[in-house]
Amino acid sequence: MTEVRFTVNGTAQCVAVEPRLTLADMLREECGLTGTHLGCEHGVCGACTVLMDGLPVRACLVFGVQAEGADIRTVEGLAAADGTLNVLQHAFQAQHGLQCGFCTPGFLMLATWLLEQKEGVDEARLREVLASNLCRCTGYQNILAAVRVAAQEMGVWREG
Amino acid sequence: MNWVGRRLPRSEDPPLLRGEGRYVPDIAIGARAVRFLRSPVASGRIVALRPPPAMPPGCLFVTGADLAGVGAIKPGLRRFNYRAVEQPVLPVERVHFVGQAIAAIVAPSAALAEDLLEECELDIAVDDPVIGFEAALAPGAALVHPIAPGNVAVEGEIRPEGFAETLSAAAHVVEFAFRSGRQSAMPLEGRGGVAEYDRATGRIRLSASAQMPHQLRTGIAQLLGMPEADLQVIAPDVGGGFGQKMALFPEYPVLVWLARKHRGRFAWVEDRNENLIASAHSRDQRHVLRAGFDPEGRLLALEADILADVGAFSVFPTTCAVEPLMALAEYPGPYKVPAYAVRARGVLTHTCPMAPYRGVSRPVITFGIERLMDRAAAALGLAPDEVRRRNLHDSFPARSATGMVLDEASYIQALDEAVHILDIPAFRERQRAARAEGRYLGLGLSVFNERTGYGTPAFAARSMDVVPGYEVVDIAMLPSGEVEARIGSSPHGQGLRTTLSQIIADRLGLDPGAIRIIHGDTDRTPYGWGSFASRSLVIGGGACQVAADRLADKLRRGAARLLQCDPAEVTLRDWQAVAGAASMPIAELARLAHQRSELLSDAIGFNLAETGQYDPGGTFSNACHAAIVEVEAETGHVRVERYLVVEDAGRIINPMIADGQVQGGVAQGIANALFEEVIYAPDGTPLTGTLADYTPPTCAEIPEIEIHHLETISEATITGAKGLGEGGSIGAPAAIVNAISDALSPFGVDVAEFPATPPRIRALIRGRAPRA
């Protein structure tokens, strides 16, 4: 077992894990943050996407011990403490950007990163980035629409 | 104000968006981990099977021998030409496909269980497997199961007298032989279950990622010989199913057996490789069609020879007949076919079993008849839309070639609207100009009907031992005026809670926020059939409407007593029971009904609970799909430039959710048309065991889907809704491949296989020069 210290959604964590445990399993099993989902465990589907020191990572391809000293953000950190959805989450509901909801946390974290980029988002960049993740239910267009609407509301949308 | 018809955002969404969904892998945390040792070979005899040399404390090794007394999975069909192949939960003698579960390892953690899997001793005397139709049907082929001669598990045939003469007398006979690839529904959340023994009650609770929790309970209880009431099955949040999660898979009875015997909590969470090789496959079919047309392009006779590769076992409860026999019954689709002859066979091979997948056979038969229509158009010198128009049913109710009643629909209107929107003359101009530049554009149409919302009689006609169909809803108003509706349906992401609450809210004069839909728990819901076959909104929604109407009657009687009027004068709206100038809040009525029953009991009894049952005969949705694609001749790459759906699903309860179902279905259909295929090596080894090999499309490959609704209100259902969950995936392979064939027409080829992958397209046109 190896001790790992990191922060998740602003809260300090210290857990002891086997070196082979993935970041996804560490978040789910040791931190109780089950919003991060595993769809393939080989880095293709992106359901497990979280932000690690500001960058989106496949939490199934990162070991927990690599999170030592890192700042991790997960889907549980998006809504306000009282459960109020943020702009992006609200856009996903309004645009019907989810059906079964299993891929949704990964898309939300990927889009969160995209929306926080200084250069803003245009249509080409939106599609390029969101093509990282797989969804089986929605046909994608409503996911794109949700992120587009959120970008507009946040003032980071750039007409391509 | 009506809630039905509104784009109401889904009540399901907020917890899912906060990461607060509860899926099986979330419930599994802390349970003892179960992993399955799976067969590495397609066919063989188990010679030795032993646990790891050293089993750490808390670990178990379970084989078929341990499960003595546990029955085999035996999906029944009362047909003389059905061979009921039994599937042992864990085999003791033979293995029948790569990925078949042979033994289970239990360990405190999944990682340790996987370590131990590698140390299990497994020796199999390998036999040559039977892989593919040709091998299975070859004279003298080895038998996958001795009880199925010729490796045919199920067979059906219809051949009216004089058919051959009718066909040969036709002015034009058009033939089309094609093949559809083997595909996986591939829900993003795989299968999985958590079985837990409750020491206080001696009962077992199984949480499973399942579409049919009640059937799972019945099936497992029968296999294990346990009291059914001692098993509670819960389908929590389910991360997609698309048909794959209907079956009773062997892993679930193993989990329940473990929980009973070892009085603990055991979890199996499938990984993606297991999902791709061992869950269930679909689509794998080969058809030969011959169609006779008169000089004006009217179909006189259709002959179909259908083969479906059903894999190594029949699945419970739908059986391996679901693909071949649905193709047999529904091939003519929306077209008038005066003479129809068909033979359909389900063929056993040493591959993963075949189960329903969104659309069930109809993506394949629609591909067949729609490609045939394009070939007929070319042969007859007609436009593709015109040959369809001349053959579509145009007066209703109509009777299909196999005797099904086609209710009022909009086959020709949907086609005409699509043709109008597409502006085909303008497209042809653009297509000509592009060809001059060496770019190949094509337009493809696909017209189909989709049998939806069919209840018990339709399934009984299939002679299944397990006959699904009806739905029951228990509805109750609480003293607060809020309503609980307990449904037998069990959604897996379709937004059913929202749509059903819209239906109920309208009947009771409440708003959907006051309605709680309780589902997916056999302890809390009436026996029902889950979600499949585009049925849950139609049948479950119908049962909700019946139950809510009964409750509304009760409320009106109660209000009439208190307002001293006739019940017929009372209307329920905006949370008020209104009779002329008088009114009272529904919540107050509900409180009095429960807590001041002396005022109301002689009018309405002691509670505000009712049951609704619904079992419709079925209806048909219909649609016209159209695709415009560009094919890159150098690479075989296909880009979908435009996709149009003109859809008629009757009354639309929630247009946002309806469109979402169409979009998602079309995306899966495009995936089926272009990208996804389960491929086996000749020795039966799956070559597509990861998502890097089995390649679902991303948002880069799926275009905007333009959706136009027609609303032919169904008289066959009480809500007027027709159901549309599967339609998107039914229409897409035909529309896309017709478009590809149109694009490639200068090369004198057309496509007779899907998925139409770049290598397949390149193989067709390699060495051919385009005609000008």
Contacts between the chains, C-beta under 8 A, distances in Angstrom:
chain1	res1	chain2	res2	distance
A	18	B	111	7.0
A	20	B	111	6.6
A	21	B	111	7.5
A	28	B	25	7.7
A	28	B	26	7.6
A	28	B	29	6.6
A	29	B	29	5.5
A	33	B	19	7.1
A	34	B	19	7.2
A	34	B	23	8.0
A	34	B	25	7.5
A	34	B	26	4.0
A	34	B	29	7.0
A	35	B	18	7.1
A	35	B	19	1.9
A	35	B	20	6.9
A	35	B	21	7.5
A	36	B	19	7.3
A	37	B	23	7.1
A	37	B	25	7.4
A	37	B	188	8.0
A	37	B	189	7.2
A	37	B	239	7.4
A	38	B	25	6.7
A	39	B	188	4.6
A	39	B	189	6.8
A	39	B	190	8.0
A	39	B	239	7.9
A	39	B	272	7.1
A	40	B	272	4.1
A	40	B	690	7.5
A	40	B	691	5.0
A	41	B	271	5.9
A	41	B	272	6.2
A	42	B	272	6.7
A	42	B	690	5.7
A	42	B	691	6.8
A	42	B	692	7.2
A	44	B	690	7.2
A	44	B	691	3.8
A	44	B	692	6.0
A	45	B	188	6.4
A	45	B	272	7.8
A	45	B	691	6.2
A	47	B	188	6.3
A	74	B	19	6.8
A	75	B	17	7.9
A	75	B	18	7.0
A	75	B	19	3.6
A	76	B	18	6.8
A	76	B	19	4.6
A	76	B	20	7.9
A	78	B	17	7.8
A	78	B	18	7.1
A	78	B	19	7.9
A	79	B	17	7.4
A	79	B	18	4.8
A	83	B	14	7.2
A	83	B	18	6.5
A	85	B	14	6.3
A	85	B	17	5.9
A	85	B	18	7.3
A	89	B	14	7.9
A	89	B	17	4.3
A	89	B	18	7.2
A	92	B	13	7.1
A	92	B	17	5.8
A	93	B	9	5.1
A	93	B	10	6.8
A	93	B	13	4.3
A	93	B	14	7.0
A	93	B	17	6.4
A	94	B	9	6.1
A	96	B	9	7.7
A	96	B	10	7.3
A	96	B	656	5.0
A	96	B	657	7.0
A	96	B	659	7.5
A	96	B	660	4.8
A	98	B	13	6.3
A	98	B	16	6.1
A	98	B	17	7.1
A	99	B	240	7.6
A	99	B	493	4.1
A	99	B	494	6.6
A	99	B	495	6.9
A	99	B	660	6.2
A	99	B	664	6.3
A	100	B	187	7.4
A	100	B	188	7.1
A	100	B	189	7.1
A	100	B	237	7.5
A	100	B	238	6.6
A	100	B	239	4.8
A	100	B	240	4.4
A	100	B	492	6.1
A	100	B	493	2.8
A	101	B	12	7.3
A	101	B	13	7.5
A	101	B	16	3.2
A	101	B	17	7.6
A	101	B	21	5.3
A	101	B	237	6.7
A	101	B	239	7.3
A	101	B	493	6.8
A	102	B	21	7.6
A	102	B	23	6.6
A	102	B	187	7.8
A	102	B	188	4.6
A	102	B	189	4.5
A	102	B	237	7.9
A	102	B	239	3.1
A	102	B	240	6.4
A	102	B	493	7.8
A	103	B	188	5.1
A	104	B	16	5.8
A	104	B	17	6.4
A	105	B	19	5.2
A	108	B	17	7.0
A	127	B	699	5.9
A	127	B	700	6.1
A	128	B	700	7.8
A	130	B	698	7.8
A	130	B	699	5.1
A	131	B	698	4.1
A	131	B	699	5.2
A	131	B	700	4.1
A	132	B	698	7.6
A	133	B	698	7.5
A	134	B	188	6.6
A	134	B	691	7.3
A	134	B	696	5.6
A	134	B	698	6.4
A	135	B	188	7.0
A	135	B	699	7.9
A	136	B	186	6.3
A	136	B	187	5.9
A	136	B	188	4.7
A	136	B	240	5.1
A	136	B	242	7.4
A	136	B	664	7.8
A	136	B	668	7.4
A	136	B	696	7.0
A	137	B	188	7.7
A	137	B	240	5.7
A	137	B	493	5.4
A	137	B	660	7.9
A	137	B	664	4.8
A	138	B	660	6.3
A	138	B	663	6.5
A	138	B	664	5.3
A	138	B	667	7.5
A	139	B	660	7.8
A	139	B	663	3.6
A	139	B	664	4.7
A	139	B	665	7.7
A	139	B	666	6.1
A	139	B	667	3.5
A	139	B	702	5.7
A	139	B	705	6.3
A	139	B	728	7.8
A	140	B	667	6.5
A	140	B	698	7.3
A	140	B	699	3.8
A	140	B	702	4.9
A	141	B	663	5.8
A	141	B	699	7.8
A	141	B	702	7.1
A	141	B	704	5.5
A	141	B	705	6.5
A	142	B	660	6.5
A	142	B	663	6.9
A	143	B	699	6.9
A	144	B	699	6.0
